[in-house]
Amino acid sequence: MSWYKTKRDDLADEFEDVDVGETEDGDNEQEDWDTDDEMEQEKEQDDSELTFSKHTGSVFCVSLDPATNSLAVTGGEDDKAYVWRVSDGEVLFECTGHKDSVTSVLFSHDSSLVATGDMSGLIKVWRVETKQEVWSFEVGDLEWMEWHPCAPVLLAGMADGNVWMWKIPGGDCRTLQGPGCQSTSGKVLPDGKRAVVGYEDGNVRLWDLKQGNATHVIKGHDGHQGALTCLTCNKDGSLVLTGSVDGRAKLINTATGKVLGVFSVDGGKAKASQEDAEETNSVESVGFCNVLPLIAVAYLHGTLAIYDLSSQVLRHKCQHQAGIVKLQWEESSSVVSTCSLDGAVRLWDARSGTMVSEYRGHQAEILDFTLNREASMAVTASGDHQAKLFCLQRPDR
């Protein structure tokens, strides 16, 4: 999650260091995709059904309401967040009063509340039905936010490593004491009793939310050799997948805290220091397939890697022309979607490793995206100051 905050503003600059013209085999594919005519054609191509244009700066984050998938919330560089209808782009209400770029926006589990957080650490919660602010709190630098999966409880990770947990709107508070370095990503497990949190030092902690203590700390050789960038869990919360700037993804058993597997497309030894690690192929997004024993790992250098969960064998490498920002598996199929720095959303069949479809329309990088439950719609947030809605069509639908 924190990748968005720390890297959004210089995504393009960072990607300049990557030689996108070279494939892994060393073939130069530059002529395949940057002729003037094709670039012009791509600029004009817009596959979206709807464009939301209220923001006046980059749109950093987007979330759909989980209950009906009929509302979106977006946050941006213009210090604004909007809740709007995906059917027609009509603004339901503006989340006012932020002091800095809004980098986190999330609906609660039942869609009754929406939380918005900015880079200065100001968090606000709004009741969707009344369109009124019901709670706000100012913390240190905000890294990530996450709602509890079945209660009106909000968690937030800070630059000082602490994780705050509030009951909303009452405001009862608990703190999960950090190790003194940035808390970069976090997630509440599906049982609602535990959370997994990743840190800048490469360590991962599994927390008991009721007791407020860490049940497992994955560190040293078992931990990452650089800051965590992302993490997620499987459907029952028995497994966690973490990604880091060290170019590795790690599979962790949440009951024992044991590392079950390490995944890398580069091979070789892990980098020794964080400085070195940041020069490697950073992992930007990870995910579990719900219907097959597969995982997906997305890399800054543009590779989407599909691994077999049981054998831990690399099944497919799906190459992108630019760095991948985020991936998301469909709820009930083996199709995984990606958004990337070239402004496109792509759907991939993980069984074959082939691209199913591609959607364009943005004039800049996509910084965040989300799918609805049926995977018939993607909503994107982009550096071109726009959010877009794409209808996803597949032959087997």
Protein Blocks (a to p, Z undefined) as FASTA:
>chain_A
ZZmmmmmmmmmmmmmmpcfkbcfkopafklmmmcfklmmmmmmpccbfbdcfkbcbdcfb
dcddfklopaccdddfkopacdddfklopafbdcehiabdcfbdcddfkopaccdddfko
pacdddfklopafbdcdddddfbdcddfkbccdddddfkopacddddfklpacddddehi
acfbdcddfklpaccdddfkopacdddfknopafbdcehjlmccbdcfbdcddfkopacc
dddfkopacdddfklopafbdcdfkgpaddfbfklmmmmccdfbdcddfkbccdddddfk
opacdddfklopafbdcddfbdcfbdcddfkbcbdcdddfkopacdddfknopafbdcdh
ifbdcfbdcddfkopaccdddfkopacddddddfkZZ
